[in-house]
Amino acid sequence: MNDSHELAMLLRKAYLAFHRQVNACMRDYGITADQFVVLRVVAREPGLAQIEIVERTSSDPNTVAAIVRILERQRLIVRRSHAHDGRARCVFLTAAGRKLQQRAYENSESLRAALTNCTTERDRAQNSRFLQFVHDVFSAPVCGTNGRPARRRSKPIAVK
């Protein structure tokens, strides 16, 4: 068994299972899990520029831009020009967006509780550190790849 493959698949399976559950929960509100994440981030920090939403959600700029456009069409958010940077747009919830976000957040409490209850309180901090470390490692640019996957080496590197 390849432990690194197994760990990667378990992380993927866990994320996708949770994401599907949140999507199902959010369907009642006419939004997706990803749209809910953006609404939640903006509810916590009104007036964020889109690039800050990208950073907070660990998403890519094109995905966030598409989500923001959809939420704006649904009149759940509004974008206003940034006070100091004319190129940037700041995102705010509308009254309808605030109300929907709050109801969706309250309704999804059982999912967050179930996630929290998947581990003991003692292990929660360690699991959080592990997941943050995985994020940090894989968020760092890979040297010399110019954004593309590194080429596979013909021979494994010996570890001493």
VODREN-538495 format. One record per residue (C-alpha): residue in three letters; x, y negated, z. Coordinates in nm, 4 decimals, decimal comma. Layout:
% VODREN-538495
{rec 'Ala' {X Y Z}}
...
END
This chain:
% VODREN-538495
{rec 'Met' {0,0000 0,0000 0,0000}}
{rec 'Asn' {0,1225 -0,3499 -0,0876}}
{rec 'Asp' {0,0671 -0,5583 0,2268}}
{rec 'Ser' {0,0990 -0,8938 0,0493}}
{rec 'His' {-0,1570 -0,7885 -0,2110}}
{rec 'Glu' {-0,3901 -0,6613 0,0601}}
{rec 'Leu' {-0,3627 -0,9844 0,2602}}
{rec 'Ala' {-0,4284 -1,1951 -0,0512}}
{rec 'Met' {-0,7348 -0,9885 -0,1370}}
{rec 'Leu' {-0,8671 -1,0048 0,2197}}
{rec 'Leu' {-0,8307 -1,3849 0,2253}}
{rec 'Arg' {-1,0117 -1,4044 -0,1081}}
{rec 'Lys' {-1,2894 -1,1667 -0,0011}}
{rec 'Ala' {-1,3442 -1,3517 0,3271}}
{rec 'Tyr' {-1,3565 -1,6932 0,1610}}
{rec 'Leu' {-1,5908 -1,5812 -0,1167}}
{rec 'Ala' {-1,8263 -1,4030 0,1257}}
{rec 'Phe' {-1,8509 -1,7149 0,3432}}
{rec 'His' {-1,8868 -1,9412 0,0376}}
{rec 'Arg' {-2,1737 -1,7287 -0,0980}}
{rec 'Gln' {-2,3540 -1,7518 0,2367}}
{rec 'Val' {-2,3143 -2,1309 0,2489}}
{rec 'Asn' {-2,4322 -2,1588 -0,1131}}
{rec 'Ala' {-2,7435 -1,9578 -0,0245}}
{rec 'Cys' {-2,8082 -2,1798 0,2771}}
{rec 'Met' {-2,7599 -2,5011 0,0756}}
{rec 'Arg' {-2,9889 -2,3843 -0,2053}}
{rec 'Asp' {-3,2866 -2,4918 0,0093}}
{rec 'Tyr' {-3,1534 -2,8488 -0,0094}}
{rec 'Gly' {-3,0870 -2,8481 -0,3836}}
{rec 'Ile' {-2,7085 -2,8651 -0,3431}}
{rec 'Thr' {-2,4135 -2,6280 -0,3605}}
{rec 'Ala' {-2,1644 -2,5442 -0,0868}}
{rec 'Asp' {-1,9043 -2,7620 -0,2599}}
{rec 'Gln' {-2,1461 -3,0545 -0,2794}}
{rec 'Phe' {-2,2251 -3,0085 0,0889}}
{rec 'Val' {-1,8540 -3,0254 0,1723}}
{rec 'Val' {-1,8247 -3,3599 -0,0074}}
{rec 'Leu' {-2,1378 -3,4917 0,1663}}
{rec 'Arg' {-2,0011 -3,3812 0,5026}}
{rec 'Val' {-1,6612 -3,5428 0,4443}}
{rec 'Val' {-1,8248 -3,8705 0,3385}}
{rec 'Ala' {-2,0641 -3,8564 0,6361}}
{rec 'Arg' {-1,7677 -3,8284 0,8708}}
{rec 'Glu' {-1,5644 -4,0981 0,6929}}
{rec 'Pro' {-1,7859 -4,3387 0,4980}}
{rec 'Gly' {-1,6133 -4,5418 0,2300}}
{rec 'Leu' {-1,3453 -4,2922 0,1321}}
{rec 'Ala' {-1,1933 -4,3355 -0,2105}}
{rec 'Gln' {-1,2397 -4,0334 -0,4360}}
{rec 'Ile' {-0,8700 -3,9464 -0,4116}}
{rec 'Glu' {-0,9093 -3,9308 -0,0337}}
{rec 'Ile' {-1,2010 -3,6911 -0,0770}}
{rec 'Val' {-0,9737 -3,4789 -0,2974}}
{rec 'Glu' {-0,7168 -3,4711 -0,0156}}
{rec 'Arg' {-0,9698 -3,3984 0,2596}}
{rec 'Thr' {-1,1358 -3,1146 0,0690}}
{rec 'Ser' {-0,8201 -2,9636 -0,0840}}
{rec 'Ser' {-0,9985 -2,9733 -0,4160}}
{rec 'Asp' {-0,8803 -3,1017 -0,7508}}
{rec 'Pro' {-0,9649 -3,4493 -0,8817}}
{rec 'Asn' {-1,1778 -3,3254 -1,1733}}
{rec 'Thr' {-1,3942 -3,1097 -0,9471}}
{rec 'Val' {-1,4476 -3,3918 -0,6982}}
{rec 'Ala' {-1,5285 -3,6367 -0,9794}}
{rec 'Ala' {-1,7910 -3,3966 -1,1172}}
{rec 'Ile' {-1,9432 -3,3404 -0,7736}}
{rec 'Val' {-1,9535 -3,7143 -0,7030}}
{rec 'Arg' {-2,1271 -3,7790 -1,0369}}
{rec 'Ile' {-2,3905 -3,5145 -0,9606}}
{rec 'Leu' {-2,4504 -3,6454 -0,6078}}
{rec 'Glu' {-2,4749 -3,9987 -0,7435}}
{rec 'Arg' {-2,7341 -3,8890 -1,0031}}
{rec 'Gln' {-2,9296 -3,7263 -0,7198}}
{rec 'Arg' {-2,9093 -4,0599 -0,5327}}
{rec 'Leu' {-2,7371 -3,8960 -0,2355}}
{rec 'Ile' {-2,4273 -4,1154 -0,2613}}
{rec 'Val' {-2,3271 -4,4509 -0,4050}}
{rec 'Arg' {-1,9873 -4,5624 -0,5269}}
{rec 'Arg' {-1,8613 -4,9147 -0,4746}}
{rec 'Ser' {-1,5429 -5,0853 -0,5838}}
{rec 'His' {-1,2561 -5,0638 -0,3373}}
{rec 'Ala' {-1,1908 -5,3921 -0,1564}}
{rec 'His' {-0,8171 -5,3956 -0,2385}}
{rec 'Asp' {-0,7798 -5,1690 -0,5439}}
{rec 'Gly' {-1,0095 -5,2489 -0,8329}}
{rec 'Arg' {-0,9393 -4,9100 -0,9935}}
{rec 'Ala' {-1,0567 -4,7100 -0,6914}}
{rec 'Arg' {-1,4179 -4,6395 -0,6039}}
{rec 'Cys' {-1,5327 -4,5846 -0,2455}}
{rec 'Val' {-1,8064 -4,3329 -0,1694}}
{rec 'Phe' {-2,0931 -4,3843 0,0754}}
{rec 'Leu' {-2,3999 -4,1781 0,1602}}
{rec 'Thr' {-2,7376 -4,3245 0,0789}}
{rec 'Ala' {-3,0153 -4,2983 0,3383}}
{rec 'Ala' {-3,1432 -3,9908 0,1526}}
{rec 'Gly' {-2,7914 -3,8454 0,1431}}
{rec 'Arg' {-2,7408 -3,9027 0,5145}}
{rec 'Lys' {-3,0735 -3,7364 0,5952}}
{rec 'Leu' {-3,0078 -3,4372 0,3683}}
{rec 'Gln' {-2,6518 -3,3939 0,4945}}
{rec 'Gln' {-2,7692 -3,3975 0,8568}}
{rec 'Arg' {-3,0481 -3,1447 0,7962}}
{rec 'Ala' {-2,8158 -2,9180 0,5958}}
{rec 'Tyr' {-2,5460 -2,9428 0,8632}}
{rec 'Glu' {-2,7892 -2,8548 1,1417}}
{rec 'Asn' {-2,9351 -2,5668 0,9394}}
{rec 'Ser' {-2,5898 -2,4225 0,8694}}
{rec 'Glu' {-2,4892 -2,4126 1,2373}}
{rec 'Ser' {-2,5613 -2,0388 1,2516}}
{rec 'Leu' {-2,3078 -1,9776 0,9732}}
{rec 'Arg' {-2,0395 -2,1811 1,1505}}
{rec 'Ala' {-2,1177 -2,0006 1,4763}}
{rec 'Ala' {-2,0928 -1,6623 1,3050}}
{rec 'Leu' {-1,7567 -1,7641 1,1581}}
{rec 'Thr' {-1,6325 -1,8796 1,4975}}
{rec 'Asn' {-1,7542 -1,5567 1,6581}}
{rec 'Cys' {-1,5513 -1,3452 1,4146}}
{rec 'Thr' {-1,2551 -1,3887 1,6484}}
{rec 'Thr' {-1,1913 -1,4343 2,0162}}
{rec 'Glu' {-1,1326 -1,7784 2,1603}}
{rec 'Arg' {-0,7753 -1,6784 2,2426}}
{rec 'Asp' {-0,7052 -1,5702 1,8831}}
{rec 'Arg' {-0,8842 -1,8672 1,7232}}
{rec 'Ala' {-0,5914 -2,1067 1,7673}}
{rec 'Gln' {-0,3471 -1,8522 1,6251}}
{rec 'Asn' {-0,5761 -1,7797 1,3287}}
{rec 'Ser' {-0,6135 -2,1528 1,2645}}
{rec 'Arg' {-0,2355 -2,1994 1,2736}}
{rec 'Phe' {-0,1928 -1,9077 1,0331}}
{rec 'Leu' {-0,4477 -2,0421 0,7849}}
{rec 'Gln' {-0,2987 -2,3925 0,8054}}
{rec 'Phe' {0,0469 -2,2455 0,7435}}
{rec 'Val' {-0,0800 -2,0513 0,4402}}
{rec 'His' {-0,2345 -2,3737 0,3088}}
{rec 'Asp' {0,0874 -2,5682 0,3662}}
{rec 'Val' {0,3041 -2,3063 0,1969}}
{rec 'Phe' {0,0854 -2,2807 -0,1099}}
{rec 'Ser' {0,0131 -2,6532 -0,1364}}
{rec 'Ala' {0,3817 -2,7347 -0,1739}}
{rec 'Pro' {0,5005 -2,7723 -0,5332}}
{rec 'Val' {0,6964 -2,4817 -0,6703}}
{rec 'Cys' {1,0384 -2,6137 -0,7695}}
{rec 'Gly' {1,1150 -2,6125 -1,1404}}
{rec 'Thr' {0,7795 -2,4794 -1,2570}}
{rec 'Asn' {0,6281 -2,8097 -1,3693}}
{rec 'Gly' {0,2894 -2,6950 -1,2380}}
{rec 'Arg' {0,3058 -2,3591 -1,4144}}
{rec 'Pro' {0,3491 -2,0226 -1,2436}}
{rec 'Ala' {0,7150 -1,9322 -1,1969}}
{rec 'Arg' {0,8570 -1,6789 -1,4380}}
{rec 'Arg' {0,8857 -1,3303 -1,3065}}
{rec 'Arg' {1,2429 -1,2231 -1,2350}}
{rec 'Ser' {1,3660 -0,9106 -1,4056}}
{rec 'Lys' {1,5422 -0,7948 -1,0882}}
{rec 'Pro' {1,4236 -0,8460 -0,7330}}
{rec 'Ile' {1,6367 -1,0741 -0,5200}}
{rec 'Ala' {1,8206 -0,8857 -0,2477}}
{rec 'Val' {1,7332 -1,0035 0,1016}}
{rec 'Lys' {2,0134 -0,9796 0,3537}}
END
